[in-house]
Amino acid sequence: MTDGMAAAALGTDTAGSVRIPAALCGLAGFKPTARRVPNDGIYPLSRTLDSVGPLAPTVACCALVDAVFAGETLSELTPRPLWGLRLAVPQYLVLDDMDDTVAAAFQGALSKLSDAGAQIMEIKFAELARMPVINRIGGFSTAEAYAHHRETLDRAGNQYDQNVAARIRMGDRWTTADYLDLIDIRAEMIATANRITAPYDAIIMPTVPVVARPIDEVSDPDVWLDTTKLLLRNTLVANFLDRCALTVPCHDQGGAPVGLAMMGETMGDRRLLEIGLAVEACISPALA
């Protein structure tokens, strides 16, 4: 939970590393459309997916810091009216394996938004079921991270966190054909997703399907890897589809932190932040 140690923080979100810690700690977190914010001086993980975004107490704070990151003129955002807002919940992949705490908080958030006049619509979005297969050896992250780190791993691999090093080394399994296929698959998925989501104002889902686990529960490398994959599963969708995305807390005060994620359109960052202001005021009024 936030304890006021900082007004905001910078994060790099390649597959969720802004939104996941924000969700697990009861904060807001914003992943912009990657091309909006320069990544000069950021140590790279994936040249394709890396995004620079803020973690902060509220959506308004995120919007302020994001504008600074992007070098844009600061201007006041106006919350979008919730009445009639079309919020789509995919029925494939992103609702799988939720723990009871996340499931209850997510359903509670949907009920609050519906009571406020938002239209909560279930959509199939079956293409999301392809994501685990597409990223079975780590996707762009492992291929591109290995290209950047391979010489350092050979020279000083013992200085890496060994769980992270093992994941980067998965990139050694990629062929040129695999990588080129992935570029084509991503372009196809983006085009398909754009058609599917066009009728809706935002796509919503649990930011992560489980609450934070005690450290001793993930000390085993295999458990760590399985947990990491689960935490990254939902957030990776926005990176892969070249979208902006936002998480806001949706848990009851005093409970384990849970995040509600909203995914907007490519370069629809300002609109998503305005939607996020309204959603936050509805489901997390004590924080807004």
Secondary structure in CASP SS format (residue, H / E / C, confidence):
PFRMAT SS
TARGET T0000
AUTHOR 0000-0000-0000
METHOD secondary structure of the structure
MODEL  1
M C 1.00
T C 1.00
D C 1.00
G C 1.00
M C 1.00
A C 1.00
A C 1.00
A C 1.00
A E 1.00
L E 1.00
G E 1.00
T E 1.00
D E 1.00
T C 1.00
A C 1.00
G C 1.00
S C 1.00
V C 1.00
R H 1.00
I H 1.00
P H 1.00
A H 1.00
A H 1.00
L H 1.00
C H 1.00
G C 1.00
L C 1.00
A E 1.00
G E 1.00
F E 1.00
K E 1.00
P C 1.00
T C 1.00
A H 1.00
R H 1.00
R H 1.00
V C 1.00
P C 1.00
N C 1.00
D C 1.00
G C 1.00
I C 1.00
Y C 1.00
P C 1.00
L C 1.00
S C 1.00
R C 1.00
T C 1.00
L C 1.00
D C 1.00
S E 1.00
V E 1.00
G E 1.00
P E 1.00
L E 1.00
A E 1.00
P C 1.00
T C 1.00
V H 1.00
A H 1.00
C H 1.00
C H 1.00
A H 1.00
L H 1.00
V H 1.00
D H 1.00
A H 1.00
V H 1.00
F H 1.00
A H 1.00
G C 1.00
E C 1.00
T C 1.00
L C 1.00
S C 1.00
E C 1.00
L C 1.00
T C 1.00
P C 1.00
R C 1.00
P C 1.00
L C 1.00
W C 1.00
G C 1.00
L C 1.00
R E 1.00
L E 1.00
A E 1.00
V E 1.00
P E 1.00
Q C 1.00
Y C 1.00
L C 1.00
V C 1.00
L C 1.00
D C 1.00
D C 1.00
M C 1.00
D C 1.00
D H 1.00
T H 1.00
V H 1.00
A H 1.00
A H 1.00
A H 1.00
F H 1.00
Q H 1.00
G H 1.00
A H 1.00
L H 1.00
S H 1.00
K H 1.00
L H 1.00
S H 1.00
D H 1.00
A C 1.00
G C 1.00
A C 1.00
Q E 1.00
I E 1.00
M E 1.00
E E 1.00
I E 1.00
K C 1.00
F C 1.00
A H 1.00
E H 1.00
L H 1.00
A H 1.00
R H 1.00
M H 1.00
P H 1.00
V H 1.00
I H 1.00
N C 1.00
R C 1.00
I C 1.00
G C 1.00
G H 1.00
F H 1.00
S H 1.00
T H 1.00
A H 1.00
E H 1.00
A H 1.00
Y H 1.00
A H 1.00
H H 1.00
H H 1.00
R H 1.00
E H 1.00
T H 1.00
L H 1.00
D H 1.00
R H 1.00
A H 1.00
G H 1.00
N H 1.00
Q H 1.00
Y C 1.00
D C 1.00
Q H 1.00
N H 1.00
V H 1.00
A H 1.00
A H 1.00
R H 1.00
I H 1.00
R H 1.00
M H 1.00
G H 1.00
D H 1.00
R H 1.00
W C 1.00
T C 1.00
T H 1.00
A H 1.00
D H 1.00
Y H 1.00
L H 1.00
D H 1.00
L H 1.00
I H 1.00
D H 1.00
I H 1.00
R H 1.00
A H 1.00
E H 1.00
M H 1.00
I H 1.00
A H 1.00
T H 1.00
A H 1.00
N H 1.00
R H 1.00
I H 1.00
T H 1.00
A C 1.00
P C 1.00
Y C 1.00
D C 1.00
A E 1.00
I E 1.00
I E 1.00
M E 1.00
P E 1.00
T C 1.00
V C 1.00
P C 1.00
V C 1.00
V C 1.00
A C 1.00
R C 1.00
P C 1.00
I H 1.00
D H 1.00
E H 1.00
V H 1.00
S C 1.00
D C 1.00
P H 1.00
D H 1.00
V H 1.00
W H 1.00
L H 1.00
D H 1.00
T H 1.00
T H 1.00
K H 1.00
L H 1.00
L H 1.00
L H 1.00
R H 1.00
N H 1.00
T H 1.00
L H 1.00
V H 1.00
A H 1.00
N H 1.00
F H 1.00
L C 1.00
D C 1.00
R C 1.00
C C 1.00
A E 1.00
L E 1.00
T E 1.00
V E 1.00
P E 1.00
C C 1.00
H C 1.00
D C 1.00
Q C 1.00
G C 1.00
G C 1.00
A C 1.00
P C 1.00
V C 1.00
G E 1.00
L E 1.00
A E 1.00
M E 1.00
M E 1.00
G C 1.00
E C 1.00
T C 1.00
M C 1.00
G C 1.00
D H 1.00
R H 1.00
R H 1.00
L H 1.00
L H 1.00
E H 1.00
I H 1.00
G H 1.00
L H 1.00
A H 1.00
V H 1.00
E H 1.00
A H 1.00
C H 1.00
I H 1.00
S C 1.00
P C 1.00
A C 1.00
L C 1.00
A C 1.00
END
